[in-house]
Amino acid sequence: MKKRRVALVTGGTRGIGLGIAKCLAGDPASNRESFDLVVCGVREADQVGESIEAIKKLGVDVLYCRCDVAVTEARQAMLDQIESHFGRLDVLVNNAGVAPKRRLDMMEATEEDFEWVLKTNLQGPYFLTQQVSNWFVRQGKSESDNGVPSQTRTIINVSSISATVASPSRGEYCISKAGVSMATRLWAVRLAEYGIPVFEVRPGITATDMTSAVKEKYDRLIAEGLIPQSRWGQPEDTGKIVAAMACGDFGYSTGQVVMVDGGMTIPRL
């Protein structure tokens, strides 16, 4: 049996991250490639057991790493765990993110909240990408030196429509996602020489625990025509796009962005 490639999904135990992990694990009845999974989160292992079991039921090996991506030492410890368990890594999905602890008008926002959001949503993923990229390059050289055919390694950033859609009550979040979008372009250019494509997906209004607090508001806006495809996005909507990217279906499109927003950001009259 061909050995599966390994994908790391940060923030992969719930919401969009869990939807991505399940899609990467694949449907046993389909012909699409299945990945063994590493998922990380900030909760204790006994608090994420249900999510891990749901992925394992799809027939893949799953490693859970407790890791706050904003912490340098935690990121390195996670990568050490992955190398010890799987011996390799092939796909990085930078999905972990936080919303501001308080939705405050920009005129009242605090530096403490700003720093917390930016460290988790932008700084952490930026330097995790740096660490993983260097590992990818070393893996590629080792395979080449041993006569093993090169395997495509891929980096996928999950940002948000908030990269371009302004929400003054959560400016920290918007700025962090705009930064992720530039990071996608920067890493795509830097890693092209190594054959490592970098992509971005921008989910729109998606049904997760993060958006549950504003469900009534968006139910009303969707009913009033906010989104051309008049429904909430689901985690698997993003997961399917990520899986296609990871499998190499966008082989000549590094640096590109795929909107997963039901057409919400299409300019309309």
C-alpha positions as CSV (number, residue, x, y, z in Angstrom):
1,M,0.0,0.0,0.0
2,K,1.3,3.5,-0.9
3,K,2.2,5.5,2.1
4,R,0.0,8.5,2.7
5,R,1.4,12.0,2.8
6,V,1.0,13.9,6.0
7,A,-0.8,17.2,6.5
8,L,-0.8,19.6,9.5
9,V,-3.9,21.6,10.1
10,T,-3.5,24.2,12.8
11,G,-6.7,24.8,14.8
12,G,-8.0,21.6,13.4
13,T,-10.2,20.3,16.2
14,R,-13.3,22.4,15.5
15,G,-15.0,24.8,13.0
16,I,-13.4,25.3,9.7
17,G,-10.2,23.5,10.8
18,L,-12.1,20.3,11.6
19,G,-13.9,20.5,8.2
20,I,-10.5,20.9,6.5
21,A,-9.1,17.9,8.4
22,K,-12.0,15.7,7.5
23,C,-11.8,16.6,3.8
24,L,-8.0,15.9,3.8
25,A,-8.7,12.5,5.4
26,G,-10.9,11.9,2.4
27,D,-13.9,9.8,1.6
28,P,-12.9,6.1,1.4
29,A,-15.3,5.7,-1.5
30,S,-13.7,8.4,-3.6
31,N,-10.5,8.3,-5.7
32,R,-9.1,11.5,-4.1
33,E,-5.8,11.2,-2.1
34,S,-6.1,10.7,1.6
35,F,-3.7,12.3,4.0
36,D,-2.6,11.2,7.5
37,L,-3.3,14.2,9.8
38,V,-1.7,16.2,12.4
39,V,-4.1,18.6,14.1
40,C,-3.2,21.1,16.8
41,G,-5.1,23.3,19.2
42,V,-4.7,24.9,22.6
43,R,-7.0,22.5,24.5
44,E,-5.9,19.4,26.4
45,A,-6.1,16.1,24.5
46,D,-9.0,14.8,26.6
47,Q,-11.0,17.8,25.5
48,V,-10.7,17.1,21.8
49,G,-11.2,13.4,21.8
50,E,-14.5,13.5,20.0
51,S,-13.0,15.5,17.1
52,I,-9.9,13.2,16.8
53,E,-12.1,10.1,16.7
54,A,-14.3,11.6,14.0
55,I,-11.2,12.0,11.8
56,K,-9.8,8.6,12.7
57,K,-13.1,7.0,11.6
58,L,-12.2,8.1,8.1
59,G,-9.4,5.5,8.1
60,V,-6.3,7.7,8.6
61,D,-3.6,8.1,11.3
62,V,-4.2,11.2,13.4
63,L,-1.7,12.9,15.8
64,Y,-3.0,15.6,18.1
65,C,-0.5,18.2,19.3
66,R,-1.3,20.7,21.9
67,C,0.2,23.9,20.5
68,D,-0.4,27.6,20.7
69,V,1.0,28.8,17.4
70,A,1.7,32.2,18.9
71,V,4.5,30.6,21.0
72,T,7.8,29.9,19.4
73,E,8.8,27.0,21.6
74,A,5.4,25.4,21.2
75,R,5.7,25.5,17.4
76,Q,9.1,23.8,17.5
77,A,7.9,21.2,20.0
78,M,5.0,20.4,17.7
79,L,7.2,19.9,14.7
80,D,9.5,17.6,16.8
81,Q,6.4,15.5,17.7
82,I,5.5,15.3,14.0
83,E,8.9,14.2,13.0
84,S,9.0,11.6,15.7
85,H,5.6,10.2,14.9
86,F,5.5,10.4,11.1
87,G,9.1,11.2,10.0
88,R,7.9,13.7,7.5
89,L,5.4,16.5,6.7
90,D,4.0,17.4,3.3
91,V,1.2,19.9,3.7
92,L,0.8,22.9,6.1
93,V,-2.6,24.5,6.5
94,N,-2.4,27.6,8.6
95,N,-5.9,27.8,9.9
96,A,-5.6,28.6,13.6
97,G,-7.0,32.0,14.4
98,V,-8.8,34.0,17.1
99,A,-11.4,36.7,17.1
100,P,-10.9,39.8,19.4
101,K,-11.8,39.0,23.0
102,R,-14.1,42.0,22.8
103,R,-15.7,43.7,19.8
104,L,-14.7,47.3,20.4
105,D,-14.9,50.3,18.1
106,M,-11.5,51.2,16.7
107,M,-11.7,54.4,18.7
108,E,-11.7,52.3,21.9
109,A,-9.6,49.2,21.0
110,T,-6.7,48.3,23.2
111,E,-3.1,47.4,22.4
112,E,-3.4,44.3,24.5
113,D,-6.2,42.9,22.3
114,F,-4.4,44.0,19.1
115,E,-1.2,42.2,20.1
116,W,-3.1,39.0,21.1
117,V,-4.9,38.7,17.8
118,L,-1.9,39.6,15.6
119,K,0.4,37.1,17.4
120,T,-2.0,34.2,16.9
121,N,-3.4,35.1,13.4
122,L,-0.3,36.5,11.7
123,Q,3.0,36.3,13.5
124,G,2.6,32.7,14.6
125,P,1.6,31.4,11.1
126,Y,4.3,33.5,9.5
127,F,7.0,31.9,11.5
128,L,5.5,28.4,11.5
129,T,5.6,28.7,7.7
130,Q,9.3,29.7,8.0
131,Q,10.0,26.6,10.1
132,V,8.0,24.2,7.9
133,S,9.5,25.7,4.7
134,N,13.0,24.9,5.8
135,W,11.9,21.4,6.7
136,F,10.3,21.0,3.3
137,V,13.5,22.1,1.6
138,R,15.6,19.6,3.6
139,Q,13.1,16.8,2.8
140,G,13.2,17.6,-0.9
141,K,17.0,17.6,-0.9
142,S,17.1,14.3,1.0
143,E,14.8,12.6,-1.5
144,S,16.7,13.9,-4.4
145,D,20.0,12.7,-3.0
146,N,18.5,9.3,-2.5
147,G,16.9,9.1,-6.0
148,V,13.4,9.4,-4.7
149,P,11.0,11.2,-7.1
150,S,10.2,14.7,-5.7
151,Q,6.8,15.0,-4.0
152,T,4.9,18.3,-4.1
153,R,4.7,20.0,-0.7
154,T,2.2,22.7,-0.2
155,I,1.3,25.5,2.1
156,I,-2.2,26.8,2.4
157,N,-3.3,29.9,4.4
158,V,-6.8,30.3,5.6
159,S,-7.6,34.0,5.8
160,S,-11.1,35.5,5.6
161,I,-13.1,37.9,3.5
162,S,-12.1,40.3,6.3
163,A,-8.8,40.6,4.5
164,T,-10.6,43.1,2.3
165,V,-14.0,43.7,3.9
166,A,-13.7,46.4,6.7
167,S,-15.3,45.7,10.1
168,P,-14.5,48.7,12.3
169,S,-15.7,46.8,15.4
170,R,-12.9,44.2,15.0
171,G,-10.1,46.1,13.3
172,E,-7.4,43.8,14.8
173,Y,-8.9,40.8,13.0
174,C,-9.2,42.5,9.7
175,I,-5.6,43.7,9.8
176,S,-4.4,40.2,10.8
177,K,-6.1,38.6,7.8
178,A,-4.9,41.3,5.4
179,G,-1.4,40.5,6.7
180,V,-2.0,36.8,6.0
181,S,-2.9,37.6,2.4
182,M,0.4,39.5,1.9
183,A,2.3,36.6,3.6
184,T,0.7,34.3,1.0
185,R,2.2,36.3,-1.8
186,L,5.5,36.7,-0.2
187,W,5.9,33.0,0.6
188,A,4.7,32.0,-2.9
189,V,7.5,34.1,-4.5
190,R,10.1,33.0,-2.0
191,L,9.4,29.2,-2.3
192,A,8.7,29.0,-6.0
193,E,12.3,28.0,-6.7
194,Y,11.8,24.9,-4.5
195,G,8.6,23.9,-6.2
196,I,6.5,24.6,-3.1
197,P,3.2,26.3,-4.0
198,V,1.5,28.6,-1.5
199,F,-2.2,29.3,-1.7
200,E,-4.9,31.2,0.2
201,V,-8.6,30.5,0.8
202,R,-10.9,33.3,2.1
203,P,-14.0,31.9,3.8
204,G,-17.0,34.1,4.1
205,I,-19.8,33.8,6.7
206,T,-19.3,30.2,7.9
207,A,-21.3,28.3,10.5
208,T,-18.8,27.6,13.4
209,D,-18.7,28.2,17.1
210,M,-16.9,31.5,16.4
211,T,-19.9,32.8,14.5
212,S,-22.6,31.4,16.7
213,A,-22.8,34.6,18.7
214,V,-23.9,36.6,15.6
215,K,-26.1,33.9,14.1
216,E,-29.3,35.9,14.4
217,K,-27.7,39.0,12.7
218,Y,-26.4,37.0,9.7
219,D,-29.6,35.0,9.4
220,R,-31.4,38.3,8.8
221,L,-28.7,39.7,6.4
222,I,-28.6,36.5,4.4
223,A,-32.4,36.5,4.1
224,E,-32.2,40.1,2.9
225,G,-29.8,39.2,0.1
226,L,-26.4,39.7,1.5
227,I,-25.0,36.6,-0.3
228,P,-25.9,35.6,-3.9
229,Q,-25.8,31.9,-2.9
230,S,-28.3,32.5,-0.1
231,R,-27.0,30.3,2.7
232,W,-24.4,30.0,5.4
233,G,-21.1,28.6,4.4
234,Q,-20.2,25.2,6.0
235,P,-16.7,24.1,7.1
236,E,-16.6,21.5,4.4
237,D,-17.0,24.2,1.7
238,T,-13.6,25.4,2.6
239,G,-12.3,21.9,3.3
240,K,-13.0,20.8,-0.3
241,I,-11.0,23.6,-1.7
242,V,-8.1,23.0,0.6
243,A,-8.1,19.3,-0.3
244,A,-7.9,20.1,-4.0
245,M,-5.0,22.4,-3.4
246,A,-3.2,19.9,-1.2
247,C,-3.7,17.2,-3.9
248,G,-2.0,19.3,-6.6
249,D,-5.1,20.3,-8.6
250,F,-3.8,23.9,-8.8
251,G,-0.3,23.0,-9.9
252,Y,0.4,26.2,-11.9
253,S,-1.4,28.8,-9.6
254,T,0.9,29.5,-6.7
255,G,0.0,32.6,-4.8
256,Q,-3.6,32.6,-5.8
257,V,-6.7,33.2,-3.6
258,V,-9.9,31.2,-3.8
259,M,-13.0,32.9,-2.3
260,V,-15.3,30.6,-0.4
261,D,-18.0,33.2,0.3
262,G,-21.1,32.3,-1.8
263,G,-20.4,35.4,-4.0
264,M,-20.7,37.8,-1.1
265,T,-17.7,39.9,-2.2
266,I,-18.7,40.3,-5.8
267,P,-19.3,44.0,-6.4
268,R,-23.0,44.5,-7.2
269,L,-25.4,47.3,-8.1
